[in-house]
Amino acid sequence: MKFKVFYLLFSALLLFAGEKAEAQTYSKELVKRVKRGDIDAGIDLAICYGYGLGVKQNIEKATELFEKLAGSSSDYSNTQGAEAAYEYGVFLIKIKSNSFRYKYSAVAGQGVAYIHCAAERGYERAQLIFARMHRGKIWTSELCNHYYNTTYFRNNYLYDLGFYTDAVHWYQKAASQGKAAIQIEFADYLAEAAGYDPQAPEIAVYWYKTAAEQGDDKAQVKYGYCWQKGFGIQKSDEEALKWFMKAAKLGNAEGMCRVGILFLGITRSFEIENQEDEFSLSEGTDTGGDERQQGIDWLKKSAELNYPEAPYYLGVFYKECERNEGEAFKWFYAGSRLENAKAYYELGCCYEEGRGCPADIKNAAVYYEKAAQKGIKKAVEKMVYFYENGIGVYKDKQKAEEYRKEGNLLP
């Protein structure tokens, strides 16, 4: 709505400065516009009364205005009042249910009904919020039990995905209105559902592509990952590089990092669960000359933007490909400053073995422990051994056992 954001900021600033008279004048102007049939002004005024912005809070007046503008929560044809229905639903959940001391499920459930009505009328924000409700992000048990009967709730709710079919339905409607951010959110949700719905990866790719083609750099990176991993699409490093490069040229640090990795020919495992990567030069990859320098340059640009993975990958390149321990240490240290878990582990290795720095077992223990606390399995193994034998730390069998259990390591 074109007036609401401006008004709320304007009103808040005036009230903060003690200019209540001016805020009240603005509210009076809204009243005049409402009398002339200005729907946007009517919604703004209802919000003012509902939340006490520029005027004394008046729940009754807010309710009267909202109901006049929004109509019935079961009338899905009044598209002109879709925004009012949405704002009324939010108002019912946030304000009226508390002010009137009704049972939370009853009044808030009425609010959900109005948001649903706005979604059915085609209001994008309502469609998105309803998708999130079904996704399980903001449902409460009271709202669930009010809006759905108990049998539906029990039979259709998935632990990680919420009401999956309904969430997809509303995401689809919201994403179809064209905003890249919503399309990415929908695609991310579908990616989470890949193990549940075999069609989800292909649909996710469609929405990543749709957002990427609009020039959204975040979507371009995600679409590039789809090509690189073969997620919902045939694997292609060439296509991946194309989309990573588009994002990189728009200033996306992650895109820069991925371009650098591909130019340098560093390959990796995508087993995220273990957070362990194995690196090598890709067969047939020529990392000499221009491509090599471009790869280094892109990674350095990404590192300058504080993308945590970039200095880590530079360290890997200098360690595994260039055999330059001093440069490797420098970049692993830079990655540790950005709290990168894998850089912590590599820095621990450097200190333990004296690679690129003087050997220092106490420092090695410090960085292994940081990596272990972030879930790096190899670092957990190190800490079990260190605590059991008092290497770089005080000997502590109990601490060793805690790390062993944390890493699911056999005794």
N, C-alpha and C positions, 0 to 999 in steps of 0.2 A: 504494500500500500504506500502511495507516494507521500502521504502526510505523516504517517505514524512515527517512523524512525526519527524524522526531523523534529516532530513535536516532543517526543519523549526526551531527546537530548536537550532540546531548547528549554523545556520545562524544568528538567533536573538542574541544569546550569543556573537558571533563574532562581529556583528555590534555594540552591546551595549558596547563592550570593545574597539571599535575603530579599530578592525582588519578587515578592509574592504578588504584588499588585499587577505587575506586567504579566505574570503567569495567568492570573485571573482574567485579565483583559483578553489574553489569547483564548482562554476557555469560552469567554463570551462571544468571541468571533466564531468559534466552532458552533455555538448555539445558533447564531444567525445563518450559518451555512447549512445547518441541519434543517432549519425552517424552509430553506430554498430547495430542499430535496437532495442535498449533497450526501451521498451514501458514505463516502470515505470519511467525511467530517463526522458523520453519525457514529461510525465505528470508533474514531479517535475520541469522541466525547464519551462514549460508553466506557472506553478504556480509562479515561480520566476519572470518571465517577467510580469505576470499579476498583481502581488502584489508588485513588486519592491524589492524582497528579494535577496540580494547579487549582484544584477545587477540593472541598471537603468530601471525603469518601462517602458515597451514598449507594449502597448495594441495591436498594429498590429501584433507583433511577437507572443504574447500570443494567439491571435485569430487564426493565421495561424497554430500554433502547435496544438491547441485544435481541430480545424476542421479537420486536417490531421489525428489525433489519434482517434477522436470520430466519424467521419463520419457524415452521415445525421441523423438529429433528427427523421426522419421517418423510418430509417432502424433499425429494431429490431433484426436482425440476427447477428450483429457484436458483439458477447459477449466479444471478446478480448478488445474492446474499451469501455466497459460499464463504467469503472471507469473514463475514460477520459470524457465521455459524462456527467457523474454526476458532475465532477469538472468544466467542461465548463458551465454547467447550473448554478452552484453556482456563477461562475465568471461573467456570464452575468447579473445575478440579483444584485450582490453586487458591481461590478466595472463598467462594460461596459455601463450599462444603465445610470449611472451617468456621466462617463467620456465623452461619446459621445453626451450627452444631447438629446437622443432620447426620445420619449414619453415613460414614465415608463412602461405602460402596454404592449407596443409592444416589447421592448427588454427584459424586465423581463418575459413576456409571452413566448418568445423564450427560455429563460433560463428554465422555467418550462417544456417546450416541451422536452428539452434535459434531464432533470431529469427524466421525464416520460419515455423517451427512455431508459435510464440506468436501470430504474425499470423493464421495459419490458424485458430487456436483462438479468435480474436476479441479478442485483447488489443490495446487501442487504441494504446498506446505503440509496440508492435512493428509495427503496421500503418503508423504514421506514419514510423518509422525506415526501414521497408522501402520506403515510397514515396520517401523522400529518397535511399535507396541507388539505386533505379532512376532517380531524377531525375538522378543523376550527381554529387550534392553530396559524397558521402562514399565512393564506390567507390574502390578502388585497383585497379590492373591485375591484381594477384595474386588479389584476391577475385573480380573479374570472370571471370578465366580458370578459377578453381576452380568457381565456381557455375554458369557457363554454358560450353557448349562454344565453341570459338573461332569457329566459323561463325556461331552465334547472335549472339555478341558483335559481330562485324564487320557483320553484315547488319541488326541492329536498333538499333544505337546511333546516336542523332542528336546532332550536335555540341553544340547548345545545350540540348537537352531530355532527354538521357539515353535510357533505355529508356522511351519515351513511353507506349506502351500499358500496360506493366506499372505504371508510376508512377501513371497514372490509375486503374488497377484498385485499387491499395492506398490511394490518397488517398480514393477513393470509399468504401471500407470504413471508413476512419478518420473521415472527415467525417460519415458516416451515424450515428455514435455521439453526435453532437450538440454537440461543442465548437466555439464560434464561431471560436476562433483557428485550428483546423485547417481549418475551412471556408474561412476567408479565405486561408490558405496554398494550399489546393487551387485556389481561384478565381484567385489570382495566377498560379499555374503555368499554368492554362488560358489566362489572358490572354496569357502569353508565347507560347503555342502557336497564337495566332489565325491566323498566317500559314501554319501547317502543317496545322491541323485546322479546317475550316470550321464544325464544330459546336461548337468550343471556346468561342467568345464567349457563345453562348446558355446553355451549361452553367455557365460562370463566373458569369453574371448570376444564375442560380438559386441558387448557393451564396452569393454576396454577399447576395442577398435573404434567404436563410435565416438567415444570421448577423445581418444588420441587424434582422430581425424579433425576434431574441432580445434586442435592445437594445444590441448592440455598436457603440460609436460609430465605430470604425475602419471597420467594415463598412458603416455608414450612409453615411460619406463616399464609400467606393468604389462603393457602389450608386448614390449620387447622381451620381458621375462617369459611370457607365454611361448614366443618363438624359440627362445633359448632352451627352455625346459621341455618343449613339446607338450605343453599343457593345453588340451582342447584343440590342438592344431599340430600340423606336421612340423617337426623340429627343423630350424634353419638358423644357423649363426649369422648368415648374411642378412636375413630379415631382422634378426635381433639387433645387429649392429646399426642397421638403417634407422630403427625407432629409438634406440639409445642415443644415436647421434642427433636426432631431431630434438630430443629432450636436452641433451648437453648444450646444444647451440642456443637453447632458450634459458640457459643458466642453471639447469637442474644438476646439483652436485652428484646425486646418485647416478644419473645418466652419464656424467663425465667419468665417474669411476668405472662403470660397466664398459664404456668405450675403451678406456685405458686398458682394462683387463683383456678385452678381445684383441686389441692391437698388439699387446705384448705376448699373446698366446698362452696366458695362464689359464689352465682348466681347473675346475673344482668339482667336488661332490656337492650335491644339494641336499644331503641328509641333514636337515635342520635339527632333528631331534637330538643328535649327538653333538651338534655344534663343532664338528671336527671336519677339517678340509684337507684334502690331499692335492698337492699341486705338482704340475709338470708342464713342460712345453708341449703344445699340441703337435701331433705328428704333421710334418709338412708345412708348419707355420714358419715363415721367414720373419724373424723379429729384428733383422738387421736394417740399417739405413733409416729411411723416412718413417716407416711404420713403428719401429722401435722408439724413435724419439717422440712421435705423436702419442704413443701410449704413455710414456713417462710424463709428457706435458699435460695430458688430460688428467692423469692421476694426481699430479701436483696441483692442478687447478681445483680439483675436487677437495684435496686436502686443505687448500687455502680457505675453502668454504666450510671447513670443519666437519666434513663428512667422515665419520669414524672409520669406515672400511678402507678409505683411500690410502692413508699412510700404512695401514697394515699390509695391503696388497703391494705397495711399493717395497716394503720390507721383504715380503715373500719373493718378489722379483730379484732384488739384490742378493738375497740369500741363496735361492735355488737356481737362478739363471746366470747371474753375474758373478757369484761367489765372492761378493764384496761384503765382508762381515761388518766393516765400519759403517757403511751406508745402510745395511740391513738394521743394525742396532739403532741408528739415528731414527729410522722411520718406525720401527717397532715402539721406540720410546715416544714418538709423536702420537702414535695410535693409542698408547696407554694414557696419554694426557687427555684423550677424548673418551676414555673409559671403554675402549674396545676390548672385549673379552679375549679374543684370540691374540691380540697384541700383548695383553698381559702374559699369556702363556709363553709366547715366543720370547718376550723380554726375560721371563724367568729362565728359559733355556740359555739365553745369552749370558746371564749372570752366573748360572751354574757352571757353564762350560768355558767361560771367559772368551766368548766370541764377540769381537768388536768392542770389548770393554774388559777391565780387570775382573777376574773371577771373584764373586762375592756371594757366598751361599746364603747369607742372611737376606740380602736383597732378592735372591732367587726365590726364597721361601715367601717373601712379601708378595711378589707378583704371581707366583703359583697360587697362593691363597686367594688373591683377587680374582684370578681366572676360575678357580674352583667354585667360588661363591657365585659366579655367573654361569655355572653349569658345564664348564669344559671338563669332559670326563678324564682326559689325560692329566689335567691339573689336579683333579680329585685323587687320582692314583698317586701322584707325587706327594700330596699332603698326607695321605695315609702312611706312606713310607717315611716321610720326614718326621711326623709326630711319633711313629713307632720307634724310631731310632734316634730321635733328638738331633736331627740334622737341620741346622739353620733356625730351629725353634726349640723351646724346652720340650723334653720328652713328655708325652701325654698320651697314654694308651686310650683313655676315654675319648679324647678328641679324634684320635685315629679311627676309633670305632664309629664315631658319629659320621666322619667322612666316608667310611666304608659303607655304612647304611645309606647315606645320601646318594652315593654313586652306584648302589646296588652291586657292590663288588663282593665276590666270594672271599671268605677268610683264607 
